[in-house]
Amino acid sequence: MNQNEALAYLQQAAARGPRLGLERVRELVHRLGDPQKKLQVIHLAGTNGKGSVGAMLAAILHAAGIRTGHFASPALCSVNDYFRLDGQTVSDDKLIASLGEVKAQAERMADLPTEFEILAAAAYVLFAREACSVAVVECCMGGDSDCTNVIEKPLLSVITNIRKDHCAFLGDTIAEIASHKAGIIKRECPVLNGCRNPEAVRVIEARAKVLHAPLYHRAELVQDVRATLNSTELYSDTFGALHLPLLGLYQPDNAELVLRAVQILRMQGVQLPDAAVRAGLASCRWHGRFEVLRRNPLVLFDGAHNPDGMRKTTESLAYYFGRTRQLIIVIGVMADKDYQCYPELLRGLAAQVYTVTPDQKRALSADALCKVFADAGIPAEACRTVPEALRRARRSGKPVVGLGSLYLYPEFLSALEASEKA
């Protein structure tokens, strides 16, 4: 199997569409020798924040000298981006070897696995082969029926938060969604709850009680925050001064949850000195989340892909820039997301909106999204391509903000780089 064959194989699997349930992935990993059983896994579920929390935890583990795997979705620029070893995106050779091993077993199954079941199995194969001591594994969607949920004894389960998203699969109420996310809780294994919603907390507490799983809640471990467009500086009475390159007002909340996770992992015998916590956070990188791509003039991108994420992003934009209608927005979203509230959230921030259609079959058309903004009285124009939108956005000299689906990120980044070479 070469790179092109690997991509073609995944595209073929993707064409079968998403299907919840663990029967196929359990059979697949069993055929592969149950590589997940050779790993200590930190399992992450939640509506938002999983990526940043996972990246911080993986960086801290690596800084402590622990061989660390990290599986997270979606992949931003290539399929390799799903998999990281000690903070580095996996090489083509290692990816192809893992996918080839998975394909050999998957093709023997009567019920062929889905794209994400293949990717999850490949992650476990890769991390086991690379002798990772700890794997940080992010759920792709939900929890109980998610393709990653074949772990019997996680080192720690973390639920970051719970909001309404993927309602067609997970339900229309917080309680329903929480019941799916709580499915990563395992008998007598510790779980960290990052949710503040009382309804969600009740569901998580009930699940943990039934399974006799030690339940921990987030704690107030960050006492001071100084956020600029250069970095986020935190102070903790417990951990001291902390430097975090990740931007956005939501990152201190994520970091606080990570610090609580560190405390619990220490109880589990994982050696995470304060120096490793500081070094890990300082070295953490996570693309596509309030990422400054250019400084003069400013261009940034934030993959706010649901109402809660967009709300947090617009709060951050208001903090950094004020509500003075000085931002030029380039935005593209998926049609199955609740995007109708976005104009109101961006009111007072956006001087002009350019809508685009991300290169994804679930994407909402630029014309349809443009109408949503125009109907709300916000100046908006639909663009045929992302390069066109970015070119027009940068003419003003004002800060440009790419928003919406993370599927837009590679197109946005490519268009930005191409415009500078022209």
Backbone torsions as a table, in degrees:
resi	resn	phi	psi	omega
1	MET	NA	128.0	173.1
2	ASN	-106.3	-176.7	-175.7
3	GLN	-60.5	-44.2	-179.8
4	ASN	-65.0	-39.8	178.3
5	GLU	-66.6	-36.7	177.6
6	ALA	-63.4	-45.0	179.6
7	LEU	-64.9	-41.0	179.4
8	ALA	-64.3	-38.0	179.2
9	TYR	-64.6	-43.3	178.7
10	LEU	-67.1	-37.8	177.5
11	GLN	-64.5	-38.2	177.3
12	GLN	-63.3	-42.4	178.6
13	ALA	-67.6	-38.3	-179.9
14	ALA	-63.4	-31.7	-179.5
15	ALA	-64.7	-20.1	177.6
16	ARG	-76.2	-13.1	176.1
17	GLY	81.9	165.3	179.7
18	PRO	-76.5	140.6	175.3
19	ARG	-142.4	121.1	179.0
20	LEU	-75.1	161.7	-178.9
21	GLY	122.2	151.4	-174.2
22	LEU	-107.4	-1.8	-174.4
23	GLU	-60.9	-46.7	-176.5
24	ARG	-67.5	-47.5	-176.3
25	VAL	-69.2	-32.3	175.4
26	ARG	-64.5	-43.1	177.3
27	GLU	-63.1	-41.2	-176.8
28	LEU	-64.1	-49.6	-178.2
29	VAL	-68.2	-30.1	176.5
30	HIS	-65.5	-42.5	176.6
31	ARG	-61.0	-28.6	-178.6
32	LEU	-88.0	3.8	179.3
33	GLY	89.6	18.9	179.5
34	ASP	50.2	61.1	-178.9
35	PRO	-61.7	-26.5	-179.4
36	GLN	-63.1	-24.3	179.6
37	LYS	-74.4	-12.9	179.4
38	LYS	-90.4	1.2	-173.3
39	LEU	-119.3	149.7	163.7
40	GLN	-91.3	122.4	-171.2
41	VAL	-116.1	132.3	165.5
42	ILE	-99.2	116.0	-171.9
43	HIS	-105.2	128.4	-175.4
44	LEU	-115.7	131.4	171.5
45	ALA	-133.0	162.7	179.1
46	GLY	147.1	161.6	-178.1
47	THR	-75.6	-48.8	178.7
48	ASN	-132.3	159.2	174.0
49	GLY	93.1	-12.2	-176.3
50	LYS	-59.6	-43.6	-175.9
51	GLY	-63.1	-48.9	-178.6
52	SER	-66.4	-43.7	178.6
53	VAL	-61.4	-44.4	179.0
54	GLY	-63.1	-41.8	179.7
55	ALA	-63.4	-42.1	178.8
56	MET	-65.0	-45.8	179.6
57	LEU	-61.9	-44.8	179.7
58	ALA	-62.2	-39.5	179.8
59	ALA	-66.3	-39.7	178.8
60	ILE	-67.1	-43.9	178.4
61	LEU	-60.1	-45.0	179.5
62	HIS	-63.0	-41.6	179.3
63	ALA	-63.6	-25.4	177.9
64	ALA	-83.9	3.7	178.6
65	GLY	83.8	18.6	-178.1
66	ILE	-99.0	125.6	177.5
67	ARG	-63.5	119.2	-167.2
68	THR	-127.6	131.2	169.4
69	GLY	-103.8	152.8	-178.9
70	HIS	-144.5	120.1	178.0
71	PHE	-115.0	123.2	-178.0
72	ALA	-148.6	153.0	-179.9
73	SER	-134.6	160.8	-3.3
74	PRO	-78.8	163.0	172.0
75	ALA	-72.1	135.1	-173.8
76	LEU	-84.3	-54.8	-173.7
77	CYS	-115.3	-21.4	177.1
78	SER	-156.5	164.5	-179.2
79	VAL	-61.6	-25.8	178.1
80	ASN	-58.6	-27.6	-174.6
81	ASP	-66.9	-12.7	174.3
82	TYR	-67.3	-25.5	-167.8
83	PHE	-122.8	131.0	175.5
84	ARG	-132.2	142.9	175.0
85	LEU	-121.0	117.7	-178.5
86	ASP	50.1	42.6	174.4
87	GLY	85.4	-6.1	-177.8
88	GLN	-106.8	136.7	175.9
89	THR	-58.9	137.3	-174.9
90	VAL	-64.0	146.9	179.4
91	SER	-72.5	160.3	177.8
92	ASP	-57.8	-44.3	-176.4
93	ASP	-61.0	-44.9	-178.7
94	LYS	-69.9	-37.8	178.0
95	LEU	-64.2	-48.0	-177.9
96	ILE	-62.8	-39.9	179.1
97	ALA	-62.3	-42.5	-179.3
98	SER	-68.4	-45.1	179.6
99	LEU	-65.7	-36.3	178.2
100	GLY	-63.7	-40.2	177.8
101	GLU	-65.2	-41.4	179.1
102	VAL	-66.1	-44.8	-178.5
103	LYS	-59.3	-40.8	-178.2
104	ALA	-57.8	-36.0	179.3
105	GLN	-86.6	-37.8	-177.8
106	ALA	-62.2	-37.4	-177.3
107	GLU	-68.7	-13.0	178.2
108	ARG	-89.6	-5.2	-175.9
109	MET	-84.8	143.3	178.4
110	ALA	-68.9	-39.4	177.6
111	ASP	-105.9	102.7	-172.6
112	LEU	-66.6	139.2	-177.3
113	PRO	-72.5	160.2	179.0
114	THR	-80.8	172.2	179.6
115	GLU	-56.7	-49.0	-175.2
116	PHE	-74.9	-25.9	172.3
117	GLU	-65.4	-39.4	176.5
118	ILE	-64.8	-44.7	-179.4
119	LEU	-64.2	-43.1	179.1
120	ALA	-62.8	-44.7	178.6
121	ALA	-62.1	-41.1	178.7
122	ALA	-62.5	-37.0	178.0
123	ALA	-62.4	-46.2	-179.8
124	TYR	-65.1	-40.0	176.7
125	VAL	-61.3	-48.7	-178.5
126	LEU	-60.4	-49.8	-175.0
127	PHE	-67.2	-35.3	177.1
128	ALA	-68.5	-44.5	-179.7
129	ARG	-62.5	-36.3	-179.0
130	GLU	-84.8	8.5	175.9
131	ALA	56.3	42.2	175.6
132	CYS	-68.1	133.2	176.6
133	SER	-75.9	-37.2	179.1
134	VAL	-134.8	138.3	173.6
135	ALA	-117.2	126.3	174.2
136	VAL	-94.7	114.1	-171.0
137	VAL	-121.5	121.9	-178.8
138	GLU	-98.1	131.6	173.3
139	CYS	-59.9	143.9	176.3
140	CYS	-80.8	-41.3	177.1
141	MET	-160.5	129.4	177.0
142	GLY	79.1	-132.9	-177.7
143	GLY	-169.7	-66.5	-174.4
144	ASP	-60.6	-40.3	-178.8
145	SER	-105.1	12.1	-178.4
146	ASP	-72.2	147.5	-175.1
147	CYS	-62.8	-21.4	178.7
148	THR	-82.1	-10.5	-168.1
149	ASN	-86.1	55.3	175.3
150	VAL	-112.6	15.6	-178.3
151	ILE	-88.6	127.0	-177.7
152	GLU	-89.1	-36.3	-175.1
153	LYS	-135.0	75.5	179.1
154	PRO	-64.9	147.2	173.5
155	LEU	-62.9	-38.8	177.6
156	LEU	-161.3	137.2	170.9
157	SER	-105.8	136.1	-179.5
158	VAL	-127.2	127.9	173.7
159	ILE	-111.4	110.4	-170.8
160	THR	-71.3	-53.3	176.6
161	ASN	-166.4	173.3	-179.5
162	ILE	-138.6	121.8	175.3
163	ARG	-135.3	173.7	179.1
164	LYS	-78.1	121.3	177.1
165	ASP	-166.7	154.9	-176.7
166	HIS	50.8	41.2	-173.1
167	CYS	-62.2	-29.8	179.6
168	ALA	-62.5	-27.8	-179.2
169	PHE	-101.6	-33.3	-168.5
170	LEU	-108.6	-8.8	179.5
171	GLY	109.3	165.9	-174.2
172	ASP	-98.9	-6.3	-178.3
173	THR	-117.2	157.7	177.8
174	ILE	-60.2	-39.2	-179.2
175	ALA	-63.3	-42.2	178.9
176	GLU	-64.0	-46.3	-179.2
177	ILE	-64.4	-41.7	179.0
178	ALA	-61.6	-36.0	179.9
179	SER	-64.2	-34.8	176.4
180	HIS	-70.5	-47.4	-179.1
181	LYS	-61.6	-38.6	-179.0
182	ALA	-68.0	-7.8	178.0
183	GLY	-67.1	-10.1	176.4
184	ILE	-84.1	-8.5	178.1
185	ILE	-71.0	132.6	-178.7
186	LYS	-119.2	153.8	-176.4
187	ARG	-54.9	123.8	174.2
188	GLU	62.8	17.2	177.0
189	CYS	-108.0	139.9	-174.4
190	PRO	-66.4	146.9	178.2
191	VAL	-135.2	138.7	177.3
192	LEU	-110.0	121.7	178.5
193	ASN	-96.3	120.0	176.3
194	GLY	-101.5	1.8	-177.0
195	CYS	-77.6	146.4	173.3
196	ARG	-111.3	-14.9	179.9
197	ASN	-66.9	120.3	-175.4
198	PRO	-57.6	-37.2	-179.5
199	GLU	-64.2	-43.4	178.4
200	ALA	-67.2	-41.4	-179.5
201	VAL	-60.5	-40.4	179.8
202	ARG	-61.5	-41.1	179.6
203	VAL	-64.8	-44.8	-179.4
204	ILE	-64.7	-42.6	179.1
205	GLU	-62.5	-41.0	-179.7
206	ALA	-64.7	-42.7	179.4
207	ARG	-64.2	-44.2	-179.7
208	ALA	-63.7	-38.5	-179.9
209	LYS	-64.5	-44.8	-179.8
210	VAL	-60.2	-37.3	-175.4
211	LEU	-95.4	6.1	-179.5
212	HIS	52.8	38.9	-180.0
213	ALA	-92.6	123.1	176.9
214	PRO	-56.9	122.1	-175.2
215	LEU	-108.7	127.9	177.0
216	TYR	-119.0	149.1	178.0
217	HIS	-114.8	158.3	176.4
218	ARG	-57.4	151.8	179.9
219	ALA	-128.0	159.1	179.6
220	GLU	-80.7	85.6	-176.1
221	LEU	-102.5	-8.3	177.4
222	VAL	-113.2	121.9	-175.9
223	GLN	-103.6	-17.7	-177.6
224	ASP	-149.4	140.4	-179.5
225	VAL	-134.0	134.4	172.7
226	ARG	-128.6	108.9	-174.1
227	ALA	-110.8	127.4	173.3
228	THR	-130.3	178.6	176.8
229	LEU	-79.8	6.0	175.6
230	ASN	-103.3	-37.2	-177.6
231	SER	-169.4	174.0	174.2
232	THR	-118.5	119.9	-179.6
233	GLU	-106.1	129.1	-176.6
234	LEU	-121.3	151.6	170.2
235	TYR	-128.5	131.6	178.8
236	SER	-126.2	129.6	175.8
237	ASP	-59.0	-29.0	-177.1
238	THR	-85.2	-40.7	-173.1
239	PHE	-111.5	-8.5	179.0
240	GLY	87.4	-158.8	-179.5
241	ALA	-76.3	133.7	-176.3
242	LEU	-129.8	134.0	178.4
243	HIS	-109.2	126.6	-179.0
244	LEU	-127.0	118.5	179.1
245	PRO	-69.0	-19.1	-177.4
246	LEU	-70.1	137.4	-177.6
247	LEU	-104.8	168.6	-179.3
248	GLY	108.3	136.8	-177.3
249	LEU	-66.5	-14.4	179.1
250	TYR	-82.7	-13.8	-176.4
251	GLN	-70.4	-35.3	174.4
252	PRO	-58.8	-35.7	177.3
253	ASP	-64.7	-43.2	176.8
254	ASN	-64.0	-42.0	-179.2
255	ALA	-64.0	-38.2	178.6
256	GLU	-62.3	-38.8	177.1
257	LEU	-66.5	-38.0	177.5
258	VAL	-63.1	-42.8	179.3
259	LEU	-62.0	-37.7	176.8
260	ARG	-66.4	-39.8	177.5
261	ALA	-61.4	-39.4	177.7
262	VAL	-59.4	-43.7	178.5
263	GLN	-59.2	-42.2	-178.6
264	ILE	-69.8	-41.6	178.3
265	LEU	-61.8	-35.6	175.6
266	ARG	-62.6	-38.9	176.2
267	MET	-62.1	-28.7	-179.9
268	GLN	-83.6	0.6	177.4
269	GLY	95.5	4.5	178.7
270	VAL	-79.5	127.3	-177.0
271	GLN	-83.8	103.7	-179.3
272	LEU	-128.2	84.6	-179.9
273	PRO	-62.9	156.3	177.6
274	ASP	-55.3	-37.3	-179.4
275	ALA	-62.1	-36.9	178.1
276	ALA	-69.6	-35.5	177.3
277	VAL	-62.5	-46.8	-179.5
278	ARG	-65.6	-44.8	-178.6
279	ALA	-67.2	-39.5	-179.8
280	GLY	-64.0	-47.8	179.2
281	LEU	-63.0	-40.0	-178.5
282	ALA	-66.5	-26.6	-178.0
283	SER	-95.7	-3.8	-172.3
284	CYS	-68.4	133.8	174.1
285	ARG	-129.8	139.9	178.3
286	TRP	-150.1	105.1	-172.2
287	HIS	-74.8	149.3	173.2
288	GLY	87.1	-1.9	178.1
289	ARG	-116.1	104.3	-176.9
290	PHE	43.9	52.0	-176.4
291	GLU	-96.0	122.6	173.9
292	VAL	-78.6	116.6	-177.7
293	LEU	-94.5	-32.3	177.5
294	ARG	-143.4	151.6	-174.6
295	ARG	-106.4	-31.8	-173.4
296	ASN	-141.0	99.1	-4.9
297	PRO	-75.0	161.4	-171.8
298	LEU	-70.6	133.0	171.7
299	VAL	-133.8	126.3	177.0
300	LEU	-135.9	163.7	-179.4
301	PHE	-136.4	137.6	173.5
302	ASP	-137.3	122.7	-178.3
303	GLY	-81.8	61.3	176.8
304	ALA	-81.4	104.8	-168.4
305	HIS	-113.3	6.0	174.8
306	ASN	-147.4	168.9	-173.9
307	PRO	-57.3	-40.6	180.0
308	ASP	-66.0	-42.3	177.6
309	GLY	-64.0	-42.3	179.3
310	MET	-65.7	-37.5	178.6
311	ARG	-61.7	-44.4	179.9
312	LYS	-67.4	-37.2	178.6
313	THR	-65.9	-44.5	-178.9
314	THR	-68.3	-31.3	173.6
315	GLU	-62.8	-40.7	178.1
316	SER	-66.9	-43.6	178.8
317	LEU	-60.9	-41.2	178.8
318	ALA	-64.0	-37.6	179.5
319	TYR	-66.4	-47.5	-175.9
320	TYR	-75.3	-35.3	-171.0
321	PHE	-116.3	-15.5	-174.3
322	GLY	78.0	162.3	179.8
323	ARG	-93.7	71.9	-176.0
324	THR	-120.4	17.2	177.2
325	ARG	52.2	48.4	-178.8
326	GLN	-109.2	2.3	-175.2
327	LEU	-99.7	142.5	172.6
328	ILE	-103.3	121.9	-173.7
329	ILE	-105.6	131.0	169.3
330	VAL	-113.9	119.5	-170.8
331	ILE	-137.6	140.1	173.6
332	GLY	-144.8	138.7	-173.3
333	VAL	-135.3	167.5	173.4
334	MET	-86.9	145.0	-176.2
335	ALA	-67.2	-22.9	-177.5
336	ASP	-91.3	10.3	177.0
337	LYS	-98.2	158.8	-179.9
338	ASP	-87.6	80.1	-173.2
339	TYR	-92.6	-4.8	-174.5
340	GLN	-63.4	-23.8	-178.8
341	CYS	-85.8	-7.0	-174.1
342	TYR	-63.0	-40.6	178.7
343	PRO	-57.6	-43.2	-179.2
344	GLU	-65.2	-37.7	179.1
345	LEU	-67.0	-31.5	-178.2
346	LEU	-92.1	-3.0	179.7
347	ARG	-62.0	134.3	-178.5
348	GLY	88.2	-12.8	178.6
349	LEU	-104.2	-41.2	-170.8
350	ALA	-90.6	122.4	170.1
351	ALA	-81.2	-32.3	-178.6
352	GLN	-156.4	141.4	177.2
353	VAL	-119.1	131.5	171.9
354	TYR	-114.5	120.3	-178.4
355	THR	-97.5	147.1	-179.2
356	VAL	-136.5	164.9	176.2
357	THR	-107.9	106.6	178.1
358	PRO	-58.8	152.3	-178.2
359	ASP	-80.5	75.0	-178.1
360	GLN	-156.1	139.2	-172.5
361	LYS	-64.7	-20.9	178.9
362	ARG	-88.9	3.4	-172.7
363	ALA	-69.5	144.1	170.1
364	LEU	-79.9	141.4	-179.3
365	SER	-67.5	149.8	177.9
366	ALA	-59.6	-37.4	-179.8
367	ASP	-64.0	-44.0	-179.1
368	ALA	-65.5	-40.7	179.4
369	LEU	-69.4	-37.7	177.8
370	CYS	-59.0	-42.0	-179.6
371	LYS	-61.8	-37.4	179.2
372	VAL	-60.8	-43.1	179.3
373	PHE	-72.9	-42.8	-179.0
374	ALA	-63.0	-40.3	178.7
375	ASP	-64.1	-24.4	179.0
376	ALA	-90.0	3.6	177.0
377	GLY	82.9	17.9	179.3
378	ILE	-103.8	126.5	-178.8
379	PRO	-55.1	123.3	-175.6
380	ALA	-147.0	144.4	175.4
381	GLU	-137.3	139.2	176.3
382	ALA	-86.8	138.2	179.0
383	CYS	-118.0	146.7	-177.5
384	ARG	-71.4	-33.9	-176.5
385	THR	-136.5	161.5	176.0
386	VAL	-66.7	-43.3	176.6
387	PRO	-56.5	-40.0	178.0
388	GLU	-62.4	-45.8	-179.2
389	ALA	-62.0	-43.8	-178.5
390	LEU	-68.2	-38.6	178.4
391	ARG	-61.5	-45.7	-179.7
392	ARG	-68.9	-36.8	-178.8
393	ALA	-65.2	-36.6	-173.9
394	ARG	-81.3	-12.2	-179.2
395	ARG	-62.1	-31.6	-174.1
396	SER	-72.2	-22.5	-175.1
397	GLY	79.7	-2.0	177.9
398	LYS	-83.6	163.9	177.2
399	PRO	-59.1	135.8	179.7
400	VAL	-109.1	131.2	-178.4
401	VAL	-124.3	118.4	171.7
402	GLY	-86.0	130.1	-175.5
403	LEU	-134.5	160.9	172.2
404	GLY	111.4	-142.7	-173.3
405	SER	-65.3	142.1	173.4
406	LEU	-64.6	-19.7	175.3
407	TYR	-63.7	-20.1	178.8
408	LEU	-77.3	-22.7	-170.7
409	TYR	-55.3	-52.7	-177.3
410	PRO	-61.4	-37.3	177.1
411	GLU	-65.1	-42.4	-179.3
412	PHE	-63.5	-46.4	-179.3
413	LEU	-64.9	-43.4	179.3
414	SER	-62.9	-41.8	179.2
415	ALA	-64.5	-37.9	179.3
416	LEU	-65.4	-46.3	-179.6
417	GLU	-65.9	-40.9	-179.5
418	ALA	-64.2	-39.2	-178.2
419	SER	-64.5	-28.0	-178.1
420	GLU	-84.8	-15.4	178.0
421	LYS	-91.8	-18.8	-175.9
422	ALA	-68.6	NA	NA
